[in-house]
Amino acid sequence: MNANQLAMGGESTLNFPLENNIFKVQQGDESLRNNIIESYQPFIKKVVSKVCNRFIDQTMDEFSVGLVAFNEAINQYQNGQGSKFLTFADMVIRRRIIDFIRKESRQMRNIYLDQVDSDDENNMEESYVEQRAAIDYYEEKRQINERLEQIDSYQQLLLDYGITFDVLSKHCPKHADARENAKIAAKKLAEHKELVQFLKKKKQLPIKDLLQFVSCSRKTIERNRKYIIALALIYIGGFSALKSYIEPEKQMA
């Protein structure tokens, strides 16, 4: 039994890796879509139950929200975004369930506040605060897990280019201007398909072509080559949880 089957909680007749099946669905195989959704219902139920912190079965609204979110994940998943499909689907399901809980909480709170006396209103307020605290806790936990998963995927991707976190720390430019130039170069690289293809194929920085899109010198690009590659891979891989590393640094007043 492989990792995908373990995540589902049972055996599967689907071909693996799962990502290949997802891409076939995106190309129009609706029969395969139905098979995937049916096979991964135990996975969906597990994720929804974790977010709700209680058992969820197929008759509940929360499970229906999870099914819709899983289908949404199938449509939105992209190759090379830095995570496996189930990791991505887990994130989408959690977000949709949290949104659903928030919406239900607001609606129920408004209904009950119209019907109860002041004492009951205070109790409802306390219940609402506790519910919001629980939602915030699960959202924070999800973000932490997502960040850790993306860091692990990013670390593995860097190894394909002969870069480790230790090497990266040593090649990080010391001066703020140099770091900003490297970030600009990385973003320009990620924005041009031909440069991305060169980087992926050669595992090297397309310095000559990249110079057409940046104002810094060839020497600067060469000196910060590994750092630029590492930043570009954050853009290319869609590592959204790591975006703080590639955002412009705030200028001191």
C-alpha positions in Angstrom: 0.0 0.0 0.0 1.5 3.3 -1.0 1.3 6.8 0.5 -1.8 7.8 -1.5 -3.6 4.6 -0.4 -2.7 5.2 3.2 -4.0 8.7 3.0 -7.3 7.4 1.7 -7.5 4.7 4.4 -7.8 1.8 2.0 -6.9 0.2 -1.3 -7.5 1.9 -4.7 -7.8 0.8 -8.3 -6.5 4.2 -9.6 -3.2 4.4 -11.3 -0.4 6.2 -9.5 1.2 8.7 -9.2 -2.1 10.4 -8.5 -0.9 13.7 -10.0 -1.0 12.0 -13.5 -4.6 11.2 -13.0 -5.4 14.7 -12.0 -3.8 16.1 -15.2 -5.9 13.6 -17.2 -9.1 14.9 -15.5 -8.1 18.5 -16.3 -7.8 17.5 -19.9 -11.5 16.3 -19.9 -11.7 12.8 -18.4 -14.9 13.3 -16.4 -15.2 9.6 -15.7 -11.8 9.5 -14.1 -12.8 12.6 -12.0 -15.8 10.8 -10.6 -13.6 7.7 -9.8 -11.0 9.9 -8.0 -13.7 11.7 -5.9 -15.4 8.5 -5.0 -12.1 6.8 -4.1 -10.9 9.7 -1.9 -14.0 10.2 0.1 -12.3 8.7 3.2 -9.5 11.2 2.8 -12.0 14.1 2.5 -13.9 12.9 5.5 -10.7 12.6 7.5 -9.6 16.2 6.7 -13.1 17.7 7.4 -13.3 15.8 10.7 -9.9 17.2 11.8 -10.9 20.8 11.0 -14.3 20.4 12.8 -12.7 18.5 15.6 -15.5 15.9 15.5 -16.7 13.0 13.4 -18.2 13.9 10.1 -20.2 11.5 7.9 -21.5 11.7 4.3 -24.9 13.1 5.4 -23.5 16.3 6.9 -23.2 19.7 5.2 -19.5 19.9 6.2 -18.8 16.7 4.1 -20.6 18.2 1.1 -18.4 21.3 1.4 -15.4 19.0 1.6 -16.4 17.3 -1.6 -16.8 20.5 -3.5 -13.5 21.7 -2.2 -11.8 18.5 -3.3 -13.2 18.9 -6.8 -12.0 22.6 -6.7 -8.5 21.3 -5.9 -8.6 19.0 -8.9 -9.4 21.9 -11.2 -6.8 24.2 -9.7 -3.8 21.9 -9.1 -0.8 22.8 -11.2 2.3 20.8 -12.0 5.5 22.1 -10.4 3.8 24.1 -7.7 5.9 22.6 -5.0 3.5 20.2 -3.4 1.8 16.8 -4.0 -1.9 16.9 -4.9 -3.2 15.5 -1.6 -1.2 18.2 0.3 -2.8 20.9 -2.0 -6.3 19.3 -1.6 -5.9 19.2 2.2 -5.2 22.9 2.2 -8.2 23.8 -0.1 -10.6 21.6 2.0 -9.4 23.2 5.2 -9.9 26.7 3.9 -13.4 26.0 2.6 -14.5 24.3 5.8 -13.2 27.2 7.9 -15.0 29.6 5.6 -18.2 27.5 6.0 -17.9 27.4 9.8 -17.4 31.2 10.0 -20.4 31.8 7.8 -22.6 29.4 9.8 -21.4 31.0 13.1 -22.3 34.4 11.9 -25.8 33.3 10.8 -26.5 31.3 13.9 -25.3 34.1 16.1 -27.6 36.6 14.4 -30.6 34.3 14.6 -30.2 33.5 18.3 -29.4 37.0 19.3 -32.8 38.0 18.0 -34.5 35.4 20.2 -32.7 35.2 23.5 -32.7 37.4 26.6 -29.7 39.2 27.9 -28.3 36.3 30.0 -28.6 33.9 27.1 -27.1 36.6 24.8 -24.0 36.6 27.0 -23.8 32.8 26.8 -24.1 33.0 23.0 -21.4 35.7 22.9 -19.1 33.4 24.9 -19.8 30.5 22.7 -19.2 32.6 19.6 -15.8 33.8 21.0 -14.8 30.2 21.8 -15.8 29.1 18.3 -13.8 31.9 16.7 -10.8 31.0 18.9 -11.0 27.4 17.7 -11.2 28.5 14.1 -8.2 30.8 14.5 -6.3 27.9 16.2 -6.9 25.5 13.3 -6.1 28.3 10.7 -2.8 29.0 12.5 -2.0 25.3 12.6 -2.8 24.9 8.9 -0.5 27.7 8.0 2.3 26.2 10.1 1.8 22.8 8.4 1.7 24.4 5.0 4.9 26.3 5.6 6.7 23.2 6.9 5.5 21.2 3.9 6.6 23.9 1.4 10.0 24.3 3.1 10.6 20.5 2.8 9.5 20.5 -0.9 11.6 23.6 -1.6 14.7 22.0 0.1 14.3 19.0 -2.2 13.9 21.1 -5.2 17.1 23.1 -4.4 19.1 19.9 -4.2 18.3 19.3 -8.0 20.3 22.5 -8.6 23.2 21.5 -6.2 22.0 24.0 -3.6 21.6 23.4 0.1 20.3 25.8 2.8 23.8 26.0 4.2 25.2 26.9 0.8 22.3 29.4 0.3 23.1 31.2 3.6 26.7 31.6 2.5 25.8 33.0 -0.9 23.2 35.5 0.4 24.4 39.0 -0.5 25.4 41.1 2.5 24.2 44.4 1.2 20.5 45.3 0.8 21.0 46.7 -2.7 22.5 43.5 -3.9 19.7 41.5 -2.4 17.1 43.7 -4.0 18.8 43.4 -7.4 18.9 39.6 -7.0 15.1 39.6 -6.2 14.4 41.6 -9.3 16.5 39.3 -11.4 14.8 36.2 -10.0 11.3 37.7 -10.7 12.3 38.6 -14.2 13.5 35.1 -14.8 10.3 33.6 -13.5 8.2 35.9 -15.7 9.8 34.6 -19.0 8.9 31.1 -20.1 12.0 30.6 -22.2 14.3 31.5 -19.2 12.4 29.2 -16.9 12.7 26.3 -19.5 16.5 26.9 -19.7 16.9 26.9 -15.9 14.9 23.7 -15.5 16.7 21.9 -18.4 20.2 23.0 -17.8 20.0 23.5 -14.0 22.0 26.7 -14.7 21.2 30.4 -14.7 20.6 31.8 -18.2 22.9 34.8 -17.5 23.2 36.0 -21.1 19.5 36.2 -21.8 18.6 37.4 -18.3 20.9 40.4 -18.7 18.4 41.7 -21.3 15.8 42.2 -18.6 17.8 43.6 -15.7 19.9 46.7 -15.2 22.7 45.2 -13.0 26.0 43.9 -14.5 26.9 40.5 -15.6 29.5 40.3 -12.7 26.7 41.0 -10.2 24.5 38.3 -11.7 27.4 35.8 -11.7 28.4 36.6 -8.2 24.9 36.0 -6.9 24.0 33.1 -9.2 23.0 30.6 -6.6 21.0 33.1 -4.7 19.1 34.2 -7.8 18.3 30.6 -8.7 17.0 29.9 -5.2 14.7 33.0 -5.3 13.5 32.2 -8.8 12.5 28.7 -7.7 10.2 30.2 -5.0 8.4 32.0 -7.8 8.4 29.1 -10.2 7.4 26.5 -7.6 4.6 28.6 -6.3 5.8 28.4 -2.7 3.4 31.0 -1.4 4.3 30.4 2.3 7.9 31.4 1.5 7.0 34.7 -0.2 8.4 36.8 2.6 11.9 35.8 1.3 11.3 37.4 -2.0 9.3 40.5 -1.1 11.1 43.8 -1.2 12.7 44.9 2.0 11.1 47.8 3.8 13.1 51.0 3.5 14.2 52.6 6.7 12.8 56.1 7.3 
